[in-house]
Structures are given as structure tokens and as C-alpha cells.
Amino acid sequence: MMSTRFRLLICCLVVCGLLIGFAATAFAAPSLHWQTEQVYYDDQGSLIIVGYFYNNGTRTISWINWHTLNVYFRQHNTGWWLQARGVFNDLNLTLYPGESMRWTFRITDVNYAYFDFWNVKWDVNYQYH
């Protein structure tokens, strides 16, 4: 009887230890978010994407290896179309957890198109410590 209770207690402690270990790993995860605020053409015809990076993880972001932006346009009574795509490499960016930084991207050699709405889809690869 005593040995069964002891084994059950040990099993519960092991399971709790594993759960705490997995939870600590999940809470220590890096995470970087890009939020687009504005899309427009400048006087030279380049497509400008203005927004900010936000570190919503618990690790410090120390470098961005690459950042991809796919810019979609839509007019009233039309569907979405891909207007431009940009890949930006080696961005020197350090963000501590909870910090944000404004950033402006410029895509050159893009055809001008009238649009009523924009949507920017993004992907990012970064380093952290």
C-alpha cells in the first residue's frame, strides 16, 4: 500500500516536472511581428511600405536575415492582385522583448497601379539570443 502511493507520487512529480519544462520552453520562445501602417508611391515611382517590427517574444532579436513583403492591391469591384514583392536581407536590428522599431521599405522598378485597398503579407527569418 505504501509502495503504491510512493510510486504514484513519483509519477506525478515526474509528469509535473515535464510539464513545467515544456511550459518554460514555450514561454522562452522568440517571436517577431511586422505591422504595416502605410503603403504608397513616392515621387520617383518607388513603392513605399511603412510599418514597424515588434518583438512580442521573450528573447532578444539581434539580426534579421531576410524579410519578405508581398504587396497586394485591390480596387473597388475587383479582386486582389500581387503588385510587388520585395526581399530585404541583413537588417541590423536589435529589439528587446516588448520593444518596437519603425522601418520603411522601398521597392523600386515597380509599375504604377491605382489602388483603393492594400494588403501586405510578410515572412521573416531572424537571429536571437
N, CA, C and O atoms as a GROMACS GRO file, in nm:
protein
  516
    1MET      N    1   0.083  -0.119   0.000
    1MET     CA    2   0.000   0.000   0.000
    1MET      C    3   0.087   0.125   0.000
    1MET      O    4   0.064   0.218  -0.077
    2MET      N    5   0.188   0.125   0.088
    2MET     CA    6   0.277   0.240   0.098
    2MET      C    7   0.359   0.254  -0.030
    2MET      O    8   0.385   0.366  -0.075
    3SER      N    9   0.401   0.143  -0.087
    3SER     CA   10   0.483   0.147  -0.208
    3SER      C   11   0.402   0.196  -0.327
    3SER      O   12   0.458   0.263  -0.414
    4THR      N   13   0.273   0.166  -0.335
    4THR     CA   14   0.188   0.213  -0.445
    4THR      C   15   0.172   0.365  -0.438
    4THR      O   16   0.179   0.433  -0.540
    5ARG      N   17   0.150   0.416  -0.319
    5ARG     CA   18   0.138   0.562  -0.301
    5ARG      C   19   0.269   0.632  -0.336
    5ARG      O   20   0.269   0.738  -0.398
    6PHE      N   21   0.377   0.572  -0.296
    6PHE     CA   22   0.508   0.630  -0.325
    6PHE      C   23   0.532   0.633  -0.476
    6PHE      O   24   0.580   0.734  -0.529
    7ARG      N   25   0.501   0.526  -0.545
    7ARG     CA   26   0.518   0.522  -0.691
    7ARG      C   27   0.427   0.624  -0.759
    7ARG      O   28   0.469   0.691  -0.854
    8LEU      N   29   0.305   0.635  -0.713
    8LEU     CA   30   0.212   0.732  -0.769
    8LEU      C   31   0.263   0.875  -0.748
    8LEU      O   32   0.254   0.958  -0.838
    9LEU      N   33   0.317   0.903  -0.632
    9LEU     CA   34   0.374   1.033  -0.602
    9LEU      C   35   0.493   1.063  -0.694
    9LEU      O   36   0.504   1.174  -0.747
   10ILE      N   37   0.580   0.966  -0.713
   10ILE     CA   38   0.696   0.984  -0.801
   10ILE      C   39   0.650   1.009  -0.945
   10ILE      O   40   0.704   1.097  -1.012
   11CYS      N   41   0.552   0.933  -0.992
   11CYS     CA   42   0.500   0.952  -1.128
   11CYS      C   43   0.441   1.092  -1.145
   11CYS      O   44   0.463   1.158  -1.246
   12CYS      N   45   0.366   1.138  -1.045
   12CYS     CA   46   0.308   1.272  -1.051
   12CYS      C   47   0.416   1.379  -1.055
   12CYS      O   48   0.405   1.476  -1.130
   13LEU      N   49   0.520   1.362  -0.975
   13LEU     CA   50   0.630   1.459  -0.975
   13LEU      C   51   0.702   1.462  -1.109
   13LEU      O   52   0.738   1.569  -1.158
   14VAL      N   53   0.723   1.346  -1.169
   14VAL     CA   54   0.790   1.340  -1.300
   14VAL      C   55   0.704   1.409  -1.406
   14VAL      O   56   0.756   1.487  -1.486
   15VAL      N   57   0.574   1.380  -1.407
   15VAL     CA   58   0.484   1.443  -1.504
   15VAL      C   59   0.481   1.594  -1.484
   15VAL      O   60   0.487   1.669  -1.582
   16CYS      N   61   0.472   1.640  -1.361
   16CYS     CA   62   0.473   1.784  -1.333
   16CYS      C   63   0.603   1.848  -1.378
   16CYS      O   64   0.603   1.957  -1.434
   17GLY      N   65   0.714   1.781  -1.353
   17GLY     CA   66   0.843   1.833  -1.397
   17GLY      C   67   0.851   1.846  -1.548
   17GLY      O   68   0.903   1.945  -1.599
   18LEU      N   69   0.800   1.746  -1.620
   18LEU     CA   70   0.799   1.753  -1.766
   18LEU      C   71   0.711   1.867  -1.816
   18LEU      O   72   0.748   1.939  -1.908
   19LEU      N   73   0.593   1.882  -1.756
   19LEU     CA   74   0.503   1.990  -1.797
   19LEU      C   75   0.565   2.127  -1.771
   19LEU      O   76   0.553   2.216  -1.855
   20ILE      N   77   0.629   2.144  -1.660
   20ILE     CA   78   0.695   2.271  -1.629
   20ILE      C   79   0.808   2.296  -1.727
   20ILE      O   80   0.828   2.409  -1.772
   21GLY      N   81   0.882   2.192  -1.761
   21GLY     CA   82   0.991   2.207  -1.857
   21GLY      C   83   0.941   2.248  -1.994
   21GLY      O   84   0.999   2.336  -2.058
   22PHE      N   85   0.833   2.186  -2.041
   22PHE     CA   86   0.776   2.223  -2.170
   22PHE      C   87   0.719   2.364  -2.167
   22PHE      O   88   0.734   2.439  -2.263
   23ALA      N   89   0.654   2.400  -2.058
   23ALA     CA   90   0.597   2.535  -2.046
   23ALA      C   91   0.708   2.640  -2.044
   23ALA      O   92   0.693   2.745  -2.106
   24ALA      N   93   0.816   2.614  -1.975
   24ALA     CA   94   0.927   2.710  -1.971
   24ALA      C   95   0.988   2.728  -2.109
   24ALA      O   96   1.026   2.839  -2.145
   25THR      N   97   0.997   2.621  -2.186
   25THR     CA   98   1.049   2.631  -2.322
   25THR      C   99   0.955   2.714  -2.408
   25THR      O  100   1.001   2.796  -2.488
   26ALA      N  101   0.826   2.694  -2.394
   26ALA     CA  102   0.729   2.770  -2.474
   26ALA      C  103   0.731   2.917  -2.436
   26ALA      O  104   0.720   3.003  -2.523
   27PHE      N  105   0.745   2.948  -2.308
   27PHE     CA  106   0.746   3.087  -2.266
   27PHE      C  107   0.874   3.158  -2.304
   27PHE      O  108   0.876   3.281  -2.309
   28ALA      N  109   0.981   3.086  -2.331
   28ALA     CA  110   1.108   3.146  -2.368
   28ALA      C  111   1.125   3.152  -2.519
   28ALA      O  112   1.237   3.160  -2.569
   29ALA      N  113   1.015   3.150  -2.590
   29ALA     CA  114   1.021   3.146  -2.736
   29ALA      C  115   1.040   3.286  -2.795
   29ALA      O  116   0.981   3.383  -2.747
   30PRO      N  117   1.123   3.295  -2.898
   30PRO     CA  118   1.136   3.422  -2.968
   30PRO      C  119   1.018   3.443  -3.062
   30PRO      O  120   0.961   3.346  -3.113
   31SER      N  121   0.981   3.567  -3.085
   31SER     CA  122   0.872   3.597  -3.177
   31SER      C  123   0.887   3.740  -3.225
   31SER      O  124   0.903   3.832  -3.145
   32LEU      N  125   0.880   3.758  -3.356
   32LEU     CA  126   0.893   3.891  -3.416
   32LEU      C  127   0.774   3.914  -3.507
   32LEU      O  128   0.740   3.827  -3.588
   33HIS      N  129   0.711   4.029  -3.494
   33HIS     CA  130   0.592   4.062  -3.572
   33HIS      C  131   0.619   4.187  -3.656
   33HIS      O  132   0.684   4.281  -3.608
   34TRP      N  133   0.570   4.189  -3.778
   34TRP     CA  134   0.575   4.308  -3.864
   34TRP      C  135   0.434   4.361  -3.880
   34TRP      O  136   0.342   4.286  -3.912
   35GLN      N  137   0.415   4.491  -3.859
   35GLN     CA  138   0.286   4.555  -3.875
   35GLN      C  139   0.299   4.666  -3.979
   35GLN      O  140   0.372   4.762  -3.958
   36THR      N  141   0.228   4.653  -4.091
   36THR     CA  142   0.230   4.755  -4.196
   36THR      C  143   0.131   4.864  -4.160
   36THR      O  144   0.017   4.836  -4.123
   37GLU      N  145   0.176   4.989  -4.171
   37GLU     CA  146   0.089   5.103  -4.141
   37GLU      C  147   0.047   5.180  -4.265
   37GLU      O  148  -0.062   5.238  -4.269
   38GLN      N  149   0.133   5.182  -4.366
   38GLN     CA  150   0.106   5.267  -4.481
   38GLN      C  151   0.175   5.210  -4.605
   38GLN      O  152   0.286   5.158  -4.596
   39VAL      N  153   0.108   5.221  -4.720
   39VAL     CA  154   0.165   5.182  -4.849
   39VAL      C  155   0.132   5.292  -4.948
   39VAL      O  156   0.017   5.334  -4.960
   40TYR      N  157   0.234   5.341  -5.020
   40TYR     CA  158   0.212   5.448  -5.118
   40TYR      C  159   0.328   5.451  -5.217
   40TYR      O  160   0.432   5.388  -5.196
   41TYR      N  161   0.308   5.525  -5.326
   41TYR     CA  162   0.415   5.550  -5.422
   41TYR      C  163   0.479   5.685  -5.391
   41TYR      O  164   0.409   5.781  -5.358
   42ASP      N  165   0.612   5.693  -5.402
   42ASP     CA  166   0.678   5.821  -5.384
   42ASP      C  167   0.690   5.890  -5.521
   42ASP      O  168   0.643   5.837  -5.622
   43ASP      N  169   0.751   6.009  -5.523
   43ASP     CA  170   0.761   6.088  -5.646
   43ASP      C  171   0.845   6.021  -5.754
   43ASP      O  172   0.827   6.050  -5.872
   44GLN      N  173   0.936   5.931  -5.716
   44GLN     CA  174   1.020   5.861  -5.812
   44GLN      C  175   0.954   5.733  -5.865
   44GLN      O  176   1.011   5.666  -5.950
   45GLY      N  177   0.835   5.699  -5.816
   45GLY     CA  178   0.764   5.581  -5.861
   45GLY      C  179   0.795   5.455  -5.782
   45GLY      O  180   0.748   5.347  -5.818
   46SER      N  181   0.871   5.468  -5.676
   46SER     CA  182   0.900   5.352  -5.591
   46SER      C  183   0.781   5.326  -5.499
   46SER      O  184   0.711   5.418  -5.458
   47LEU      N  185   0.760   5.201  -5.467
   47LEU     CA  186   0.654   5.163  -5.374
   47LEU      C  187   0.712   5.164  -5.233
   47LEU      O  188   0.810   5.095  -5.205
   48ILE      N  189   0.651   5.242  -5.145
   48ILE     CA  190   0.700   5.259  -5.008
   48ILE      C  191   0.607   5.184  -4.914
   48ILE      O  192   0.485   5.197  -4.920
   49ILE      N  193   0.667   5.105  -4.827
   49ILE     CA  194   0.593   5.030  -4.724
   49ILE      C  195   0.646   5.076  -4.588
   49ILE      O  196   0.764   5.058  -4.558
   50VAL      N  197   0.559   5.135  -4.509
   50VAL     CA  198   0.597   5.189  -4.378
   50VAL      C  199   0.529   5.105  -4.270
   50VAL      O  200   0.411   5.071  -4.281
   51GLY      N  201   0.605   5.072  -4.167
   51GLY     CA  202   0.548   4.995  -4.057
   51GLY      C  203   0.648   4.982  -3.944
   51GLY      O  204   0.739   5.064  -3.931
   52TYR      N  205   0.630   4.881  -3.864
   52TYR     CA  206   0.723   4.861  -3.752
   52TYR      C  207   0.736   4.712  -3.720
   52TYR      O  208   0.644   4.633  -3.741
   53PHE      N  209   0.853   4.679  -3.668
   53PHE     CA  210   0.878   4.546  -3.612
   53PHE      C  211   0.847   4.552  -3.464
   53PHE      O  212   0.876   4.651  -3.397
   54TYR      N  213   0.786   4.446  -3.412
   54TYR     CA  214   0.755   4.437  -3.270
   54TYR      C  215   0.801   4.302  -3.217
   54TYR      O  216   0.762   4.198  -3.270
   55ASN      N  217   0.883   4.304  -3.114
   55ASN     CA  218   0.929   4.181  -3.051
   55ASN      C  219   0.827   4.140  -2.945
   55ASN      O  220   0.828   4.191  -2.833
   56ASN      N  221   0.739   4.049  -2.982
   56ASN     CA  222   0.638   4.003  -2.887
   56ASN      C  223   0.675   3.869  -2.824
   56ASN      O  224   0.590   3.798  -2.771
   57GLY      N  225   0.803   3.836  -2.829
   57GLY     CA  226   0.854   3.715  -2.765
   57GLY      C  227   0.926   3.750  -2.635
   57GLY      O  228   0.915   3.860  -2.583
   58THR      N  229   1.000   3.652  -2.585
   58THR     CA  230   1.073   3.670  -2.459
   58THR      C  231   1.223   3.665  -2.479
   58THR      O  232   1.298   3.661  -2.381
   59ARG      N  233   1.269   3.665  -2.603
   59ARG     CA  234   1.412   3.661  -2.635
   59ARG      C  235   1.447   3.787  -2.713
   59ARG      O  236   1.362   3.843  -2.782
   60THR      N  237   1.572   3.831  -2.703
   60THR     CA  238   1.618   3.949  -2.775
   60THR      C  239   1.645   3.914  -2.921
   60THR      O  240   1.717   3.818  -2.951
   61ILE      N  241   1.586   3.990  -3.012
   61ILE     CA  242   1.611   3.975  -3.155
   61ILE      C  243   1.736   4.054  -3.187
   61ILE      O  244   1.745   4.173  -3.154
   62SER      N  245   1.834   3.990  -3.250
   62SER     CA  246   1.963   4.057  -3.271
   62SER      C  247   1.994   4.085  -3.418
   62SER      O  248   2.087   4.161  -3.446
   63TRP      N  249   1.920   4.027  -3.511
   63TRP     CA  250   1.952   4.047  -3.653
   63TRP      C  251   1.838   3.990  -3.735
   63TRP      O  252   1.778   3.889  -3.697
   64ILE      N  253   1.808   4.052  -3.849
   64ILE     CA  254   1.711   3.996  -3.942
   64ILE      C  255   1.787   3.945  -4.063
   64ILE      O  256   1.850   4.024  -4.134
   65ASN      N  257   1.781   3.815  -4.087
   65ASN     CA  258   1.850   3.756  -4.202
   65ASN      C  259   1.782   3.797  -4.333
   65ASN      O  260   1.848   3.839  -4.427
   66TRP      N  261   1.650   3.785  -4.337
   66TRP     CA  262   1.573   3.830  -4.453
   66TRP      C  263   1.430   3.860  -4.411
   66TRP      O  264   1.377   3.803  -4.315
   67HIS      N  265   1.369   3.951  -4.486
   67HIS     CA  266   1.231   3.991  -4.462
   67HIS      C  267   1.164   4.002  -4.599
   67HIS      O  268   1.208   4.079  -4.684
   68THR      N  269   1.059   3.924  -4.620
   68THR     CA  270   0.988   3.923  -4.748
   68THR      C  271   0.855   3.995  -4.733
   68THR      O  272   0.781   3.972  -4.638
   69LEU      N  273   0.826   4.084  -4.829
   69LEU     CA  274   0.699   4.156  -4.831
   69LEU      C  275   0.631   4.129  -4.965
   69LEU      O  276   0.690   4.153  -5.070
   70ASN      N  277   0.509   4.081  -4.962
   70ASN     CA  278   0.425   4.066  -5.080
   70ASN      C  279   0.313   4.168  -5.069
   70ASN      O  280   0.231   4.161  -4.977
   71VAL      N  281   0.308   4.263  -5.162
   71VAL     CA  282   0.212   4.373  -5.157
   71VAL      C  283   0.100   4.345  -5.256
   71VAL      O  284   0.123   4.334  -5.377
   72TYR      N  285  -0.020   4.334  -5.204
   72TYR     CA  286  -0.138   4.308  -5.286
   72TYR      C  287  -0.223   4.435  -5.292
   72TYR      O  288  -0.236   4.506  -5.193
   73PHE      N  289  -0.280   4.462  -5.410
   73PHE     CA  290  -0.369   4.576  -5.429
   73PHE      C  291  -0.507   4.524  -5.469
   73PHE      O  292  -0.524   4.412  -5.518
   74ARG      N  293  -0.605   4.612  -5.445
   74ARG     CA  294  -0.742   4.585  -5.489
   74ARG      C  295  -0.809   4.717  -5.514
   74ARG      O  296  -0.788   4.814  -5.440
   75GLN      N  297  -0.889   4.723  -5.618
   75GLN     CA  298  -0.974   4.838  -5.645
   75GLN      C  299  -1.118   4.800  -5.610
   75GLN      O  300  -1.149   4.682  -5.591
   76HIS      N  301  -1.203   4.900  -5.603
   76HIS     CA  302  -1.345   4.869  -5.584
   76HIS      C  303  -1.390   4.780  -5.700
   76HIS      O  304  -1.355   4.807  -5.815
   77ASN      N  305  -1.466   4.679  -5.672
   77ASN     CA  306  -1.522   4.587  -5.772
   77ASN      C  307  -1.417   4.504  -5.845
   77ASN      O  308  -1.442   4.459  -5.957
   78THR      N  309  -1.300   4.482  -5.786
   78THR     CA  310  -1.201   4.392  -5.844
   78THR      C  311  -1.153   4.298  -5.735
   78THR      O  312  -1.184   4.315  -5.617
   79GLY      N  313  -1.077   4.198  -5.775
   79GLY     CA  314  -1.015   4.108  -5.679
   79GLY      C  315  -0.875   4.156  -5.645
   79GLY      O  316  -0.826   4.255  -5.701
   80TRP      N  317  -0.811   4.087  -5.554
   80TRP     CA  318  -0.674   4.120  -5.514
   80TRP      C  319  -0.576   4.074  -5.620
   80TRP      O  320  -0.597   3.971  -5.684
   81TRP      N  321  -0.469   4.150  -5.640
   81TRP     CA  322  -0.360   4.107  -5.726
   81TRP      C  323  -0.227   4.142  -5.661
   81TRP      O  324  -0.216   4.238  -5.585
   82LEU      N  325  -0.126   4.060  -5.692
   82LEU     CA  326   0.008   4.085  -5.639
   82LEU      C  327   0.071   4.196  -5.721
   82LEU      O  328   0.097   4.179  -5.840
   83GLN      N  329   0.096   4.310  -5.658
   83GLN     CA  330   0.155   4.424  -5.727
   83GLN      C  331   0.307   4.422  -5.720
   83GLN      O  332   0.374   4.456  -5.818
   84ALA      N  333   0.361   4.383  -5.607
   84ALA     CA  334   0.508   4.387  -5.592
   84ALA      C  335   0.550   4.289  -5.484
   84ALA      O  336   0.474   4.254  -5.393
   85ARG      N  337   0.675   4.247  -5.497
   85ARG     CA  338   0.735   4.158  -5.397
   85ARG      C  339   0.876   4.209  -5.371
   85ARG      O  340   0.949   4.242  -5.464
   86GLY      N  341   0.912   4.215  -5.245
   86GLY     CA  342   1.047   4.258  -5.209
   86GLY      C  343   1.107   4.166  -5.105
   86GLY      O  344   1.039   4.122  -5.012
   87VAL      N  345   1.236   4.137  -5.122
   87VAL     CA  346   1.310   4.059  -5.023
   87VAL      C  347   1.424   4.148  -4.975
   87VAL      O  348   1.505   4.195  -5.055
   88PHE      N  349   1.429   4.171  -4.846
   88PHE     CA  350   1.528   4.260  -4.786
   88PHE      C  351   1.616   4.177  -4.694
   88PHE      O  352   1.568   4.111  -4.602
   89ASN      N  353   1.746   4.181  -4.720
   89ASN     CA  354   1.842   4.095  -4.650
   89ASN      C  355   1.927   4.174  -4.551
   89ASN      O  356   1.953   4.292  -4.570
   90ASP      N  357   1.970   4.105  -4.445
   90ASP     CA  358   2.069   4.155  -4.350
   90ASP      C  359   2.033   4.290  -4.290
   90ASP      O  360   2.102   4.390  -4.312
   91LEU      N  361   1.924   4.293  -4.215
   91LEU     CA  362   1.881   4.415  -4.147
   91LEU      C  363   1.941   4.417  -4.007
   91LEU      O  364   1.919   4.325  -3.928
   92ASN      N  365   2.016   4.521  -3.978
   92ASN     CA  366   2.079   4.536  -3.847
   92ASN      C  367   1.975   4.590  -3.750
   92ASN      O  368   1.950   4.710  -3.746
   93LEU      N  369   1.917   4.502  -3.673
   93LEU     CA  370   1.806   4.537  -3.586
   93LEU      C  371   1.821   4.462  -3.455
   93LEU      O  372   1.836   4.340  -3.453
   94THR      N  373   1.817   4.535  -3.345
   94THR     CA  374   1.818   4.474  -3.212
   94THR      C  375   1.693   4.519  -3.139
   94THR      O  376   1.670   4.638  -3.120
   95LEU      N  377   1.612   4.422  -3.098
   95LEU     CA  378   1.490   4.451  -3.025
   95LEU      C  379   1.482   4.361  -2.902
   95LEU      O  380   1.486   4.239  -2.911
   96TYR      N  381   1.470   4.424  -2.787
   96TYR     CA  382   1.448   4.351  -2.663
   96TYR      C  383   1.300   4.316  -2.652
   96TYR      O  384   1.218   4.379  -2.719
   97PRO      N  385   1.264   4.219  -2.571
   97PRO     CA  386   1.123   4.182  -2.557
   97PRO      C  387   1.036   4.304  -2.524
   97PRO      O  388   1.066   4.381  -2.433
   98GLY      N  389   0.927   4.318  -2.599
   98GLY     CA  390   0.835   4.428  -2.579
   98GLY      C  391   0.869   4.554  -2.655
   98GLY      O  392   0.788   4.648  -2.657
   99GLU      N  393   0.984   4.561  -2.719
   99GLU     CA  394   1.024   4.680  -2.794
   99GLU      C  395   0.973   4.674  -2.937
   99GLU      O  396   0.945   4.567  -2.991
  100SER      N  397   0.962   4.793  -2.998
  100SER     CA  398   0.927   4.802  -3.139
  100SER      C  399   1.017   4.905  -3.206
  100SER      O  400   1.076   4.990  -3.139
  101MET      N  401   1.027   4.896  -3.338
  101MET     CA  402   1.108   4.990  -3.415
  101MET      C  403   1.042   5.014  -3.550
  101MET      O  404   1.007   4.920  -3.622
  102ARG      N  405   1.025   5.142  -3.584
  102ARG     CA  406   0.967   5.178  -3.713
  102ARG      C  407   1.068   5.150  -3.823
  102ARG      O  408   1.189   5.162  -3.804
  103TRP      N  409   1.016   5.113  -3.939
  103TRP     CA  410   1.102   5.081  -4.052
  103TRP      C  411   1.028   5.117  -4.181
  103TRP      O  412   0.906   5.104  -4.189
  104THR      N  413   1.104   5.162  -4.281
  104THR     CA  414   1.048   5.194  -4.412
  104THR      C  415   1.121   5.113  -4.518
  104THR      O  416   1.244   5.112  -4.524
  105PHE      N  417   1.044   5.045  -4.602
  105PHE     CA  418   1.099   4.967  -4.712
  105PHE      C  419   1.062   5.033  -4.844
  105PHE      O  420   0.955   5.093  -4.857
  106ARG      N  421   1.151   5.023  -4.940
  106ARG     CA  422   1.131   5.082  -5.073
  106ARG      C  423   1.151   4.972  -5.177
  106ARG      O  424   1.254   4.906  -5.180
  107ILE      N  425   1.049   4.954  -5.262
  107ILE     CA  426   1.059   4.860  -5.374
  107ILE      C  427   1.066   4.943  -5.501
  107ILE      O  428   0.974   5.017  -5.534
  108THR      N  429   1.177   4.930  -5.573
  108THR     CA  430   1.196   5.006  -5.696
  108THR      C  431   1.158   4.920  -5.816
  108THR      O  432   1.131   4.800  -5.803
  109ASP      N  433   1.155   4.981  -5.933
  109ASP     CA  434   1.122   4.912  -6.059
  109ASP      C  435   0.988   4.839  -6.050
  109ASP      O  436   0.977   4.722  -6.087
  110VAL      N  437   0.889   4.908  -6.001
  110VAL     CA  438   0.754   4.852  -5.993
  110VAL      C  439   0.662   4.939  -6.078
  110VAL      O  440   0.674   5.062  -6.077
  111ASN      N  441   0.571   4.877  -6.150
  111ASN     CA  442   0.475   4.952  -6.232
  111ASN      C  443   0.374   5.021  -6.141
  111ASN      O  444   0.330   4.965  -6.041
  112TYR      N  445   0.338   5.142  -6.180
  112TYR     CA  446   0.238   5.216  -6.103
  112TYR      C  447   0.100   5.156  -6.131
  112TYR      O  448   0.066   5.127  -6.246
  113ALA      N  449   0.022   5.139  -6.028
  113ALA     CA  450  -0.115   5.091  -6.041
  113ALA      C  451  -0.202   5.165  -5.940
  113ALA      O  452  -0.164   5.180  -5.823
  114TYR      N  453  -0.317   5.209  -5.984
  114TYR     CA  454  -0.412   5.271  -5.894
  114TYR      C  455  -0.470   5.163  -5.803
  114TYR      O  456  -0.498   5.052  -5.847
  115PHE      N  457  -0.489   5.197  -5.676
  115PHE     CA  458  -0.547   5.101  -5.582
  115PHE      C  459  -0.632   5.174  -5.479
  115PHE      O  460  -0.606   5.289  -5.444
  116ASP      N  461  -0.733   5.104  -5.433
  116ASP     CA  462  -0.817   5.155  -5.325
  116ASP      C  463  -0.782   5.091  -5.191
  116ASP      O  464  -0.798   5.151  -5.085
  117PHE      N  465  -0.734   4.967  -5.198
  117PHE     CA  466  -0.701   4.892  -5.077
  117PHE      C  467  -0.568   4.822  -5.097
  117PHE      O  468  -0.531   4.787  -5.209
  118TRP      N  469  -0.496   4.802  -4.988
  118TRP     CA  470  -0.371   4.727  -4.994
  118TRP      C  471  -0.370   4.623  -4.883
  118TRP      O  472  -0.438   4.636  -4.781
  119ASN      N  473  -0.290   4.520  -4.906
  119ASN     CA  474  -0.271   4.415  -4.806
  119ASN      C  475  -0.127   4.366  -4.821
  119ASN      O  476  -0.084   4.330  -4.931
  120VAL      N  477  -0.054   4.365  -4.713
  120VAL     CA  478   0.086   4.323  -4.717
  120VAL      C  479   0.100   4.193  -4.638
  120VAL      O  480   0.070   4.188  -4.518
  121LYS      N  481   0.145   4.090  -4.706
  121LYS     CA  482   0.176   3.962  -4.640
  121LYS      C  483   0.327   3.955  -4.626
  121LYS      O  484   0.400   3.998  -4.715
  122TRP      N  485   0.373   3.902  -4.514
  122TRP     CA  486   0.516   3.908  -4.484
  122TRP      C  487   0.564   3.775  -4.427
  122TRP      O  488   0.486   3.693  -4.377
  123ASP      N  489   0.694   3.758  -4.436
  123ASP     CA  490   0.762   3.646  -4.373
  123ASP      C  491   0.899   3.697  -4.330
  123ASP      O  492   0.955   3.786  -4.395
  124VAL      N  493   0.953   3.643  -4.224
  124VAL     CA  494   1.080   3.693  -4.171
  124VAL      C  495   1.161   3.578  -4.115
  124VAL      O  496   1.107   3.481  -4.062
  125ASN      N  497   1.293   3.590  -4.128
  125ASN     CA  498   1.387   3.496  -4.068
  125ASN      C  499   1.486   3.579  -3.989
  125ASN      O  500   1.546   3.672  -4.044
  126TYR      N  501   1.506   3.548  -3.862
  126TYR     CA  502   1.585   3.635  -3.775
  126TYR      C  503   1.671   3.553  -3.681
  126TYR      O  504   1.654   3.433  -3.664
  127GLN      N  505   1.765   3.624  -3.618
  127GLN     CA  506   1.852   3.564  -3.517
  127GLN      C  507   1.813   3.622  -3.381
  127GLN      O  508   1.764   3.734  -3.372
  128TYR      N  509   1.835   3.545  -3.278
  128TYR     CA  510   1.801   3.588  -3.142
  128TYR      C  511   1.900   3.527  -3.044
  128TYR      O  512   1.972   3.433  -3.076
  129HIS      N  513   1.900   3.583  -2.926
  129HIS     CA  514   1.979   3.525  -2.817
  129HIS      C  515   1.909   3.551  -2.684
  129HIS      O  516   1.960   3.510  -2.579
   0.00000   0.00000   0.00000
